[in-house]
Amino acid sequence: MSRRVENLYLAGPEVWYPNVGAHFALRQALCEAAGFSMLLPDTSALRELEPGEVMAREIYAERVARMRKADAAIVNLTPWRGPAADPGTAFEAGFLSGLGKPVFAWMNIPAEEDAEYRDRIDAHIGAQLDEDGVWRDASGALIEDFGLPETAMLWAEARRLFVIVTPDVMDDVTGLQLCLEAVRQYAE
């Protein structure tokens, strides 16, 4: 069964990277080389030019409209500013999944021991087994522990989630390339 996939929505923390333009250009080129069109952000229609609540709502509306146009999504779940994925990316992945769009994901980590979500929580804020054998963080809150690279909800909504061990977690695009191949196979 062939599925039509032309337009891809890419989500991830790259929007916050210092060299965001180069990241978008490379991702767009990789998408085009794989036969897909990357739906690019369009801020030209923004009426509000000062950062604040109005601008934030306009950006949100633009992104939601773009997600609705997508045939599929590729999301970068690389831990960002902590042990888990960028929260905006997590929202976008869930929203796209809720729209019935196939979601493919990757995560770059610096070492094999960072592959499990629980281990990253432990490294970030501490974790220990309680008397019942349940993992808890430094505040005593339960840690989701399914032996997965992300929370169950993020992991399960991805048709594929590639975990890449790399010394260059910001710039390595191996996961994106694997996702593009997975989308191509999905579309065949």
N, C-alpha and C positions, 0 to 999 in steps of 0.2 A: 504494500500500500504506500503510495507516494503522498507526502504531506507538503503543502506549499509553505516554504520558509524563504522569505526574501529580506524582510526588515528585522534587524536585531536591535534590541535595547541592551546596552551595556551599562552596568551599575558597579560602583566600587568607590573606594576612597581616593582614586586618582584625581578627582576633582579638587582635592585639597593639596595635592603634591606641588612642590615648588616649580616644577617644569611641566605643568599641566598641558600646555600646548603640544609639546613633544609627545607626551603620552597619548593624547587624543589622536594625533596624526599617525602614530604607529598603529594604534588599535584600528583606526579607520582603514589604513592600508592593509592590515592583516585580514580584516573582514572582507574587503573588496577582492583580495587575492583568493579568498576562499569562496567567492561567488555570492557574498551577501552585502547588503547595504546597512551601514551602521546609522541608526537614527540619532542624529546629532542634536545637542541642546541648541535651542534658538531663543536667545535673550533679546533679539532685536525688537520684539513686540512689547517688552517691558515698558510700562508707563512710568513706574516709580523708579527713580534713579538713585535714591538714598537708601542705604541698607536699613531695614526695619521691618515691621510687621506687614505692611502692604507689599513690599518687594518680596518678602518670603512667601506670601500667598500667591503672588504672580508666578514665582518660580515653581511652586508646588503645582499650580494649575497647568503650567507648561509641561512639567514632567509627567503628570497623570495623563494628559492628552497624548504625549509621546508613547507612554507605556501601552495605551489602548491601541495605538497604531502598529505596535510590534507584533510580529509573528512568533517570536521566541525571544528569550533573554539569556544573557550570559552575565553572571554576577561574580565579582571578586570579593570573596569572603575572608581575605587576608586580615588577621587581627589588626585593628586600628585604634591607637591610643588606649590600649588595654588588651585584655585577653580574648576579646571577641570581635566579631565583624563590626564594621561601621554601622551605627544604628539606622542611618538613612538607607543604606544598602539593604539591610535586613527588612526594612519596611517595603522597599521596592520589590524585593524578591517575593515577599508575601503577597503584595498587591498583584503582581504579575501572575503568581500561582493562582490567586483567587479569581483572576480573569480567565483562567484556563490556559494560560500561555505556558509552553514548556520552558522550564528553567534549568540551565546548566551552570555549574559553579566550579570555581577553583579557589585555592588558598595557598599562599606562599608562606612558608615558615622557615626560620633560620636553622633548625635542628630537628632531628627525628623525635627527640623527647618533647617537642612542642606540638606533636601531631594530635594529641587528645585534648579536648576541651577542659576536662578536669585538671590535667597537668598544667595547663596555662593559667587556670584560676589559682592553683597552688603556688605557682611561681610569682603571680602578681600580688595576691593578698593573703596567701596561706590557706591550707586545707588540712583537715585531719579526719580520720575515721572515728566516729563516735562509738559508744559501747554496743550499739546495735549493728555496727559494720556499715554505717551510712556516712558518706563523705559530706563534710560540712566546711563552710568557709570560716574565716577568722571571726566573723560575727555570729557563727552558729547556724547560719542559713544553709539549707540543703543545696548541694551541688548536683546538678543533673549529670549522671554518670552512666552513659550507655556505651562507653568506649569509642565514642564518635569524635570526629574532628570539630564539630560544632554542636549546637543544641539540636535536639531531635527535630524540632519544627523546621529549622533551616536545612538540616541534613536531608530530611525526608522529602522536602518539596523539590529538591534538585534531582533531576533525572540522572545526572552524573555529578560527582563532586571529586575533583582531582586535588590531591594534596602534594605540593611540590616543595621539597627541601632544597633551599637555595640560599647562598650568602647574600643575594641581592633581592630582598623581599619586595622592594618598591618597583624595580625595573624588569624583573624576569617575567617574560610573557609566555613561558612554556605552558602554563595552565590555560591561558587564553587560546593558544594554538590547539591544545587537546580538546577544549570545549568546542571550538570551531569545527573540528573533525567530528565530534560527537553530534553536533547539530546537523552536519552534512549527512551522516549516517541515519539520523532520525528522519530527515527529509526524504530519503530514498525510498 
